[in-house]
Amino acid sequence: MGKASSKKIADILRVSRRKVRIADRTASSTPGCKNKEEALERTGKNLARIDDLQYRLGAEAQRSLLIVLQGMDAAGKDGVIRKVMTAFNAQGCKVTSFKVPTPQEAAHDFLWRIHQAAPARGEVAIFNRSHYEDVLVVRVHDIVPKRVWERRYDRINQFEEHLHEHGTRVLKFFLHISRKEQRERLLARLDDPARNWKFSEADLVERVRWNDYRAAFEDALVRCNTKQAPWYVIPSDHKWYRDLAISEILCRTLENMDPEPPQVAIDVKRLRAKLART
C-alpha cells in the first residue's frame, strides 16, 4: 500500500499542466488517504524510511537533495520542518530561511545567497522560502521593474538545471491553504501568548494582497516547473495530510535515487577475527 499510494499522491499533486489555477485545487482535500489515523500511521513509516535513505545518501556522498518550501503566510513551512524534516539526521541536513536580503546579499545577484546554501554531495538542504521570493515578493510589492523579475524565471530554471546536472535532486513544495484557514492560524498566533512573536502587522498587509500573491505563485508554478525540478501543490488545510504527502514524495524520490554506500576492499572476516581477540 505504501509504495502504490506514494505514487498516487505524487502523481496527483505534481504540477503537470501548462496552466495552474490554485483556486481550482481544494486546500482541504486529502487525495490518496482516507483519514487522519491512516495518515499518521503512514507518515510514521515514511519518516523511518527517510532516516535510512538519508544515511545511505550520506554514505554514498555523490548526490544531494534540495527541498524548497513555499506558501502563503501561515501555510505551514515551519510545521513541515518540525514534523517531517526531523526525520533527517542533522549531521547531514541544513535548513536555511531566506528573509529580506542583508546588505551583503543585496550587493550580489539574486541567486548568490541561494547558491551559498545549496547542499554539498551527501547532504540534504531545506529552504524555508527561497529564490522564488524574487519573483513573488518583489513582484507583488513592485520592488523591481517587471522587465527585471520577468527574466528571473529563466535564470531560476537554468540554476536548478545546473544543480541537477551536478547531482542535486530538487523538490519544490507549494503549501496550499485556504484564505479562511490562514485567518484561523493567524488568530491562533494572537490568542496564544507563546506564539505572539510569530505575528506581525505585516501579516495583515500581506493578507490584503492574497490575490496578487496567488497570481504570482501560479506563474512561478507554471514557468519554473521542469522534469529536473518539479513543483508539487500540497493541500495543507489539514496538517496531517500535508505531512503525509510530503513524506511520501520524499520517500519516493529517495527510493528512486537508490543511494548505495561505497564498496570497500577490506577482508571483513580477518578483521572481525582480529577485533574479537582484542
Secondary structure, DSSP 4 states (H G I P E B T S, - for coil): -HHHHHHHHHHHHB--SSS--GGGS-TT--TT---HHHHHHHHHHHHHHHHHHHHHHHHH-S-EEEEEEEESTTSSHHHHHHHTGGGS-GGGEEEEE--SPPHHHHTS-TTHHHHHTSPPTT-EEEEES-GGGGGTHHHHTT-S-HHHHHHHHHHHHHHHHHHHHTTEEEEEEEEE--HHHHHHHHHHHHH-GGGGGG--HHHHHHHHTHHHHHHHHHHHHHHT--SSS-EEEEE-SSHHHHHHHHHHHHHHHHHHH---PPP----HHHHHHHHHT-
